[in-house]
Each structure stands twice: as C-alpha cells, then as structure tokens.
Amino acid sequence: MDGLAIAAPRTEEMTKTALGLGGAVVTGLAEGVIVKFAPGLGALQPVFTWGTLLGVPLLGAAGALFTRGMLGDLFQGVASGGAAILGYSLPALVAPYMPTGRRGPGSQQLMQGEPGIKQLGAGPAAAPQRAQAQARVGVEF
C-alpha cells in the first residue's frame, strides 16, 4: 500500500511555483489598476471592466494550454490570478442587476392608487403575485 511521500522540492517544482505566483501577482496588479481607473473612462467603463475581468483569465488559460515549459507555467499563473480577481469582483458587479425584494420608490403611490390605473382585486388570479410579494427571495449585498 502506498502512503503519503514528502520530499524536498526539486528545482523544476520550485521554478513552476515561482513563475505561477509571479504571473498571478503581476496579473492582479495590472487588473486592479485597470478596474480602478475604468470609471474615469465614462462610457467605456463597462467595456474595460468586463473585458479585463473576462479576457485576462481566457488569455491566460489559452496561453497555458498552447505553450509548454516556463512560459506555460507563467500563463497558468495569469489564468489563476485573473480567475481569482473575477471571482472576487463578480458579486459587486452583478449586485445592481439582482432583485432585492425591496419595493421601488414609486410603489407606495401605486399601492394607494393613482388616477387612471386600474388595479386587480385580490382573487384567485392575484394569488401568485401575492405569494411572490410575500416571499423573501433575492440576493442582498
């Protein structure tokens, strides 16, 4: 029966680890700078933000798959760093598009009744809407 073997790392493993970490650190710095300064670009902000967050991991993965040796190890670090930053940034970027269960500012006026707006009474047809309004479903950050 084979057991767990612990041995000192060879030069090859140390080089692979150092290149991967270096690629991840440089990727983190570069993506952080781009995402930080993207709001100053106005209308181009979503293009730079989403393009960087999605493009860097894809570029790193493609480079890791199609190159060998030290360059492939470096690209693997780029893919890992880019994927980590994407995972860290994604909840904050998607939060504005998620339903929260809170009602908007005009919903109180609608509930009181505005002239010219016909509201349905509480009957069997309104049951799904009532259940949906009472449910506390959503993602809140």
C-alpha positions as CSV (number, residue, x, y, z in Angstrom):
1,M,0.0,0.0,0.0
2,D,1.3,3.4,-1.0
3,G,1.4,6.2,1.6
4,L,2.0,9.9,1.5
5,A,5.5,10.8,0.4
6,I,7.1,14.0,1.5
7,A,10.2,15.1,-0.2
8,A,12.2,18.3,-0.8
9,P,11.0,20.1,-3.9
10,R,13.3,20.0,-6.9
11,T,14.3,23.0,-9.0
12,E,11.6,22.2,-11.5
13,E,8.8,22.4,-9.0
14,M,10.2,25.5,-7.3
15,T,10.5,27.3,-10.7
16,K,7.0,26.3,-11.7
17,T,5.6,27.6,-8.4
18,A,7.6,30.8,-8.5
19,L,6.5,31.5,-12.1
20,G,2.9,30.8,-11.4
21,L,2.9,33.1,-8.3
22,G,4.7,35.8,-10.3
23,G,2.2,35.6,-13.1
24,A,-0.7,35.8,-10.6
25,V,0.8,38.8,-8.8
26,V,1.5,40.8,-11.9
27,T,-2.0,39.9,-13.2
28,G,-3.6,41.1,-10.0
29,L,-1.7,44.4,-10.1
30,A,-2.5,45.0,-13.8
31,E,-6.2,44.1,-13.5
32,G,-6.5,46.1,-10.3
33,V,-5.2,49.2,-11.9
34,I,-7.4,48.8,-15.0
35,V,-10.6,48.2,-13.0
36,K,-9.7,51.0,-10.5
37,F,-9.3,53.6,-13.3
38,A,-12.1,52.3,-15.6
39,P,-14.8,54.5,-14.0
40,G,-12.9,57.6,-15.2
41,L,-13.3,56.5,-18.8
42,G,-17.1,57.3,-18.9
43,A,-19.0,55.3,-21.4
44,L,-16.0,52.9,-22.0
45,Q,-16.1,51.8,-18.3
46,P,-18.2,48.6,-18.8
47,V,-16.1,47.6,-21.8
48,F,-12.8,47.9,-19.9
49,T,-14.1,46.4,-16.7
50,W,-15.9,43.4,-18.1
51,G,-13.3,43.0,-20.9
52,T,-10.5,42.9,-18.5
53,L,-12.2,40.6,-15.9
54,L,-13.3,38.1,-18.6
55,G,-10.5,38.4,-21.1
56,V,-7.4,38.0,-18.8
57,P,-8.4,34.6,-17.5
58,L,-9.3,33.4,-21.0
59,L,-6.0,34.7,-22.4
60,G,-4.1,33.0,-19.5
61,A,-5.9,29.7,-20.0
62,A,-5.3,29.7,-23.7
63,G,-1.6,30.5,-23.2
64,A,-1.3,27.8,-20.6
65,L,-2.9,25.2,-22.9
66,F,-0.9,26.1,-26.0
67,T,2.5,26.7,-24.6
68,R,4.9,24.4,-22.8
69,G,7.6,24.9,-20.2
70,M,8.2,28.1,-18.2
71,L,6.0,30.2,-20.5
72,G,3.1,27.8,-19.9
73,D,3.7,28.0,-16.2
74,L,3.6,31.8,-16.3
75,F,0.3,31.7,-18.3
76,Q,-1.1,29.3,-15.8
77,G,-0.4,31.9,-13.1
78,V,-2.0,34.6,-15.2
79,A,-5.1,32.4,-15.6
80,S,-5.3,31.7,-11.9
81,G,-4.8,35.3,-10.9
82,G,-7.4,36.5,-13.4
83,A,-9.9,33.9,-12.3
84,A,-9.4,34.9,-8.6
85,I,-10.0,38.6,-9.4
86,L,-13.1,37.7,-11.4
87,G,-14.5,35.7,-8.6
88,Y,-13.7,38.5,-6.1
89,S,-15.3,41.2,-8.3
90,L,-18.3,39.4,-9.7
91,P,-20.7,39.8,-6.7
92,A,-20.3,43.6,-6.6
93,L,-20.6,43.9,-10.4
94,V,-23.8,41.7,-10.6
95,A,-25.5,43.1,-7.5
96,P,-27.2,46.1,-9.2
97,Y,-28.9,43.7,-11.6
98,M,-30.2,41.3,-9.0
99,P,-33.7,41.6,-7.5
100,T,-33.6,42.5,-3.8
101,G,-37.2,42.1,-2.7
102,R,-37.4,45.8,-1.8
103,R,-40.0,47.9,-3.4
104,G,-39.1,50.9,-5.6
105,P,-39.8,54.5,-4.7
106,G,-43.0,54.7,-6.8
107,S,-44.6,51.5,-5.5
108,Q,-46.2,53.2,-2.5
109,Q,-48.1,55.6,-4.8
110,L,-49.2,52.7,-6.9
111,M,-50.4,50.8,-3.9
112,Q,-52.6,53.8,-2.8
113,G,-54.0,54.0,-6.3
114,E,-53.2,56.6,-8.9
115,P,-55.9,58.1,-11.1
116,G,-56.2,56.2,-14.4
117,I,-54.6,53.0,-13.2
118,K,-56.9,50.0,-12.7
119,Q,-55.7,47.5,-10.1
120,L,-56.9,43.9,-9.9
121,G,-58.7,42.8,-6.8
122,A,-57.5,40.1,-4.5
123,G,-58.8,36.9,-6.1
124,P,-57.5,33.6,-7.4
125,A,-55.8,35.3,-10.3
126,A,-53.8,37.5,-7.9
127,A,-52.6,34.6,-5.7
128,P,-49.3,34.1,-7.5
129,Q,-48.5,37.8,-7.3
130,R,-49.3,37.9,-3.6
131,A,-47.1,34.8,-2.9
132,Q,-44.3,36.4,-4.8
133,A,-44.6,39.7,-3.0
134,Q,-44.6,37.9,0.4
135,A,-41.6,35.7,-0.4
136,R,-38.2,36.9,0.8
137,V,-36.3,35.7,-2.2
138,G,-33.3,37.6,-3.6
139,V,-29.6,38.3,-3.1
140,E,-28.6,41.2,-0.9
141,F,-25.1,42.5,-0.6
